[in-house]
Amino acid sequence: MNIYISGSLAYDRIMDFPGYFSEHILPEKIHILNVSFTVNGMKEKFGGTAGNIAYTLRLLGEKSTILSTIGKDYNSYFHWLDLNDMSTEGIKIISEEFTAGAYITTDKADNQITGFNPGAMKHRSEYAFPKNGVKAIGLAGPGNLGDMMEYAKYYKANKIACICDPGQSLPSWNAADLTEWITGASILICNDYELELISKMTGKRRDELHSIVGSLIVTLGDKGSVISTSAGDIAIPAARAEAVVDPTGAGDAYRAGLLKGLVTGKDIETAARIGAVAATYVVEQYGTQEHHFTCEAFGERYKKNFGKDM
C-alpha cells in the first residue's frame, strides 16, 4: 500500500543560553526591547511533521512518500533520508528559499524563545500522483495550507483513506475552509486543545463532528488517547517510556504507529496502541528523529504494555 505523508520538513536549530532571560529583559523597558543572548553553541536536528512521521514509519518497516518542499540547503537533509532508506521522490526543492527552520534558544530555567522561518514551506509541493490505481492511504499534516487542502481533496475524490491532522496550522485556517477540509476524512486526529479550536471554528461539538468525519482520535499526552466514533469512545492508555527526556515529536511518532497499524490491516484500536508505543521511543531522546529501535524490540515493548502481541 502506498503511504503519502504531506507536511513540513524543517531544521530545528537548538541553542542553550547559560543564564536566565529574566536577568536581561527589564519589564519597564519592553517597549524598546533590544537584547542579545550569547549561547554555548548550536545543535541542528532534522524535523518537520512529514519528516518525523516518515522516519518513525521507516523504523517500523514501512516506506512512505513525503510530499513537501525543502530549500536550497537541502543537502544534509537528503543525505539523512538516504542513510535511512527514505525516498525524496515527493520532495520539491525551492532553490530561492531556505528550508523551514525553527531557532530555539533555551535558558537555565527551561524558558524558550523561538523564531520560525517557514522558508520553502510557503510554496506548494505539487506532487503528481501516479495513475496506477494502487491502494493507498494519505495523511495531510500541518504544512503548506494549499497542499493540505488539495491533497485531502485528491484522497477523497480517489477513494484513498484520508487522515486530516491540522496541528499547529489551525490558526491559519478560516472556518469555511477548515470545515471543507475535514469533511469526508476517514480520520481526524488532534490533541484536546486543538479539538476545542476545531469545535469553535466549525461550530460543531465533538459529537457533531462524527457526522462529517469517519473517526476522531484525540491525543492526551501522558493520559493516552481516545478514539471517538458515532458508536462511542475507546480509551487507549499511554504506553510506558523507560525515561521521559523530551516530549517533542511524540505526537508525530504516534501518527507513524497509527499508520503502521492501518496499512497492515489492524483495527483502529490496535493501530492506536502501536502509535502509543511508538511515542515512547521519542520522549526518551532529545530531538524528533534521534530514536532507534528494532521491530523485535518494538513488539516486546508492545506486549509488555498491553499484555498481548500486536
C-alpha positions as CSV (number, residue, x, y, z in Angstrom):
1,M,0.0,0.0,0.0
2,N,1.3,3.5,-0.9
3,I,1.6,5.8,2.1
4,Y,1.6,9.5,1.4
5,I,2.6,11.9,4.1
6,S,2.3,15.7,3.4
7,G,3.5,18.3,5.9
8,S,6.7,20.1,6.7
9,L,10.4,19.4,6.5
10,A,12.4,21.6,8.8
11,Y,15.7,22.0,10.5
12,D,15.5,22.5,14.3
13,R,18.4,24.6,15.4
14,I,18.7,24.4,19.2
15,M,20.7,26.7,21.4
16,D,21.4,26.8,25.1
17,F,21.8,30.1,26.9
18,P,23.8,29.6,30.1
19,G,21.8,32.2,32.0
20,Y,18.3,33.5,32.6
21,F,16.3,35.5,30.1
22,S,14.7,37.4,33.1
23,E,18.0,38.9,34.0
24,H,18.3,40.6,30.6
25,I,14.7,41.6,29.9
26,L,13.7,44.6,32.0
27,P,9.9,44.9,32.4
28,E,9.9,48.7,32.4
29,K,11.8,48.7,29.1
30,I,9.9,46.1,27.0
31,H,8.6,48.9,24.7
32,I,12.2,49.3,23.4
33,L,13.3,45.7,23.7
34,N,16.7,45.1,22.3
35,V,18.5,42.1,23.7
36,S,21.2,39.7,22.6
37,F,22.0,36.3,24.1
38,T,25.4,34.6,23.6
39,V,24.8,30.9,23.6
40,N,27.0,27.9,24.3
41,G,26.6,26.5,20.8
42,M,24.0,25.2,18.4
43,K,22.8,21.7,17.5
44,E,21.0,21.1,14.3
45,K,18.3,18.4,14.3
46,F,16.2,17.1,11.4
47,G,12.5,17.8,12.0
48,G,9.2,18.8,10.4
49,T,5.9,16.9,10.8
50,A,6.3,14.9,7.5
51,G,9.9,14.0,8.1
52,N,9.3,12.9,11.7
53,I,6.3,10.7,10.8
54,A,8.1,9.1,7.8
55,Y,11.3,8.5,9.9
56,T,9.4,6.5,12.6
57,L,7.4,4.7,10.0
58,R,10.6,3.6,8.3
59,L,11.8,2.2,11.7
60,L,8.6,0.2,11.7
61,G,9.4,-1.3,8.4
62,E,7.3,0.8,6.1
63,K,8.3,3.1,3.3
64,S,6.3,6.3,2.6
65,T,6.3,9.1,0.1
66,I,7.0,12.5,1.7
67,L,5.0,15.3,0.0
68,S,6.8,18.5,1.0
69,T,9.1,21.3,0.0
70,I,12.7,21.9,1.0
71,G,15.1,24.8,0.4
72,K,18.4,25.3,-1.2
73,D,20.1,24.0,2.0
74,Y,18.6,20.5,1.3
75,N,21.8,18.5,1.0
76,S,22.2,17.4,4.6
77,Y,18.5,16.5,5.0
78,F,18.6,14.5,1.8
79,H,21.8,12.7,3.0
80,W,19.9,11.8,6.2
81,L,16.9,10.5,4.3
82,D,19.3,8.4,2.1
83,L,21.1,7.0,5.1
84,N,17.7,5.8,6.4
85,D,16.5,4.4,3.1
86,M,13.8,7.1,2.8
87,S,12.6,8.4,-0.6
88,T,13.0,12.0,-1.7
89,E,10.7,11.5,-4.8
90,G,7.8,13.6,-3.5
91,I,10.0,16.5,-2.1
92,K,10.2,19.6,-4.2
93,I,13.4,21.8,-3.9
94,I,12.7,25.5,-3.8
95,S,16.0,27.0,-4.9
96,E,15.3,30.6,-3.8
97,E,14.4,29.8,-0.2
98,F,15.9,28.2,2.8
99,T,14.3,25.1,4.3
100,A,11.8,25.9,7.1
101,G,13.6,26.3,10.3
102,A,13.0,26.7,14.0
103,Y,15.6,28.6,16.0
104,I,15.1,27.7,19.6
105,T,17.0,29.2,22.5
106,T,16.5,27.8,26.0
107,D,17.7,29.3,29.2
108,K,18.7,27.7,32.5
109,A,15.0,27.8,33.7
110,D,13.9,26.0,30.5
111,N,12.2,29.1,29.2
112,Q,12.3,29.2,25.4
113,I,12.5,31.9,22.8
114,T,11.8,30.6,19.3
115,G,11.9,32.1,15.9
116,F,10.4,30.2,12.9
117,N,11.1,30.8,9.3
118,P,8.6,29.0,7.0
119,G,11.0,29.4,4.1
120,A,10.3,26.7,1.4
121,M,7.1,25.8,3.2
122,K,5.5,28.9,1.8
123,H,5.4,27.1,-1.6
124,R,3.3,24.2,-2.8
125,S,4.9,20.8,-3.4
126,E,2.6,20.0,-6.3
127,Y,3.1,16.2,-6.3
128,A,1.9,14.3,-9.4
129,F,0.2,11.2,-8.1
130,P,0.8,8.0,-10.1
131,K,-2.2,6.8,-12.1
132,N,-1.8,3.2,-11.3
133,G,-4.8,2.7,-9.0
134,V,-2.6,1.2,-6.3
135,K,-4.3,1.1,-2.9
136,A,-3.1,4.0,-0.7
137,I,-3.5,6.0,2.5
138,G,-2.7,9.7,2.8
139,L,-2.0,11.8,5.9
140,A,-2.5,15.5,5.4
141,G,-0.4,17.0,8.1
142,P,0.5,20.6,9.1
143,G,2.5,22.4,6.4
144,N,1.6,24.4,3.4
145,L,-2.2,25.1,3.5
146,G,-2.6,24.8,-0.3
147,D,-1.0,21.3,-0.1
148,M,-3.2,20.3,2.9
149,M,-6.4,21.3,1.1
150,E,-5.5,19.9,-2.4
151,Y,-4.1,16.6,-1.2
152,A,-7.1,15.9,1.0
153,K,-9.4,16.7,-1.9
154,Y,-7.4,14.3,-4.1
155,Y,-7.6,11.5,-1.5
156,K,-11.3,11.8,-1.1
157,A,-12.0,12.0,-4.8
158,N,-9.9,8.9,-5.5
159,K,-11.3,6.8,-2.6
160,I,-7.9,7.0,-0.7
161,A,-8.2,6.8,3.0
162,C,-7.6,10.3,4.3
163,I,-6.2,11.3,7.7
164,C,-6.6,15.0,8.5
165,D,-4.1,16.3,11.0
166,P,-4.3,20.1,11.4
167,G,-1.8,20.5,14.3
168,Q,-0.2,23.9,14.5
169,S,-1.7,25.0,11.2
170,L,-5.1,25.7,12.9
171,P,-4.7,29.5,13.4
172,S,-4.1,29.9,9.7
173,W,-7.4,28.4,8.6
174,N,-10.8,30.1,8.2
175,A,-13.9,28.3,9.4
176,A,-15.3,27.5,5.9
177,D,-12.1,26.0,4.6
178,L,-11.4,24.0,7.7
179,T,-14.8,22.5,7.6
180,E,-14.5,21.6,4.0
181,W,-11.0,20.1,4.6
182,I,-12.1,17.8,7.4
183,T,-15.4,16.8,5.9
184,G,-15.2,13.3,4.4
185,A,-11.9,12.5,6.2
186,S,-11.5,8.9,7.3
187,I,-9.9,10.1,10.5
188,L,-9.4,13.5,12.1
189,I,-6.6,13.5,14.6
190,C,-5.7,16.3,17.0
191,N,-4.9,16.9,20.7
192,D,-7.5,18.1,23.2
193,Y,-6.6,21.8,22.8
194,E,-6.8,21.6,19.0
195,L,-10.2,19.9,19.3
196,E,-11.5,22.9,21.2
197,L,-10.3,25.2,18.4
198,I,-11.8,22.9,15.7
199,S,-15.1,22.9,17.5
200,K,-15.1,26.6,17.9
201,M,-14.1,27.3,14.3
202,T,-16.5,24.8,12.7
203,G,-19.4,25.4,15.2
204,K,-19.6,21.7,15.8
205,R,-19.4,20.0,19.1
206,R,-17.3,16.8,19.5
207,D,-20.3,14.5,19.0
208,E,-21.4,16.5,15.9
209,L,-18.0,16.1,14.2
210,H,-19.0,12.4,13.8
211,S,-21.4,13.5,11.1
212,I,-18.6,14.7,8.8
213,V,-15.6,12.5,9.7
214,G,-15.3,8.7,10.0
215,S,-13.4,8.6,13.3
216,L,-12.0,11.2,15.6
217,I,-8.7,10.5,17.5
218,V,-7.9,12.8,20.4
219,T,-4.4,12.6,21.9
220,L,-4.0,13.4,25.6
221,G,-0.2,13.3,26.2
222,D,0.7,11.1,29.1
223,K,-3.0,10.3,29.6
224,G,-3.2,8.3,26.4
225,S,-5.7,8.9,23.6
226,V,-9.3,8.4,22.8
227,I,-10.8,7.0,19.6
228,S,-14.3,8.5,19.2
229,T,-16.9,7.3,16.7
230,S,-20.7,7.6,16.4
231,A,-20.8,4.2,18.2
232,G,-18.9,5.5,21.3
233,D,-15.4,6.2,22.7
234,I,-12.5,3.8,23.2
235,A,-9.8,4.9,25.6
236,I,-6.2,4.0,24.7
237,P,-3.8,4.2,27.6
238,A,-0.4,5.7,27.2
239,A,2.5,3.3,26.9
240,R,5.3,3.5,29.4
241,A,8.6,5.0,28.4
242,E,11.8,4.0,30.1
243,A,12.6,7.7,30.8
244,V,10.9,10.9,29.8
245,V,13.6,13.3,28.5
246,D,11.7,15.5,26.0
247,P,8.1,15.0,24.7
248,T,8.7,17.0,21.4
249,G,7.8,14.8,18.4
250,A,5.8,12.2,20.4
251,G,2.7,13.0,18.5
252,D,4.3,12.5,15.2
253,A,5.6,9.1,16.3
254,Y,2.1,8.2,17.4
255,R,0.8,9.0,13.9
256,A,3.5,6.8,12.4
257,G,2.4,3.9,14.6
258,L,-1.2,4.5,13.7
259,L,-0.3,4.4,10.0
260,K,1.7,1.2,10.5
261,G,-1.3,-0.5,12.1
262,L,-3.8,0.7,9.4
263,V,-1.6,-0.3,6.4
264,T,-1.0,-3.8,7.9
265,G,-4.7,-4.4,8.4
266,K,-5.0,-3.9,12.1
267,D,-8.2,-2.5,13.6
268,I,-8.1,1.2,14.6
269,E,-7.8,0.3,18.3
270,T,-4.7,-1.8,17.8
271,A,-3.3,0.8,15.4
272,A,-3.7,3.5,18.1
273,R,-1.9,1.2,20.6
274,I,1.0,0.8,18.1
275,G,1.0,4.6,18.0
276,A,1.2,4.8,21.8
277,V,4.2,2.5,21.9
278,A,6.0,4.4,19.1
279,A,5.6,7.7,21.0
280,T,7.6,6.2,23.9
281,Y,10.8,6.0,21.9
282,V,10.7,9.7,21.0
283,V,10.2,11.0,24.5
284,E,13.3,9.1,25.7
285,Q,15.6,11.3,23.5
286,Y,16.2,14.9,22.6
287,G,15.2,15.5,19.0
288,T,12.4,14.2,16.9
289,Q,14.5,11.8,14.7
290,E,17.1,10.6,17.2
291,H,15.4,7.4,18.4
292,H,16.2,3.9,17.1
293,F,14.6,0.5,17.7
294,T,14.3,-2.8,16.0
295,C,10.9,-4.3,15.1
296,E,11.6,-7.1,17.5
297,A,12.2,-4.7,20.4
298,F,9.1,-2.8,19.5
299,G,7.0,-5.9,19.6
300,E,8.3,-6.8,23.0
301,R,7.5,-3.3,24.3
302,Y,4.0,-3.5,22.9
303,K,3.4,-6.9,24.6
304,K,4.8,-5.5,27.9
305,N,2.4,-2.6,27.8
306,F,-0.7,-4.3,26.5
307,G,-0.3,-7.9,27.5
308,K,-0.6,-9.4,24.0
309,D,1.2,-9.4,20.7
310,M,0.4,-6.8,18.0
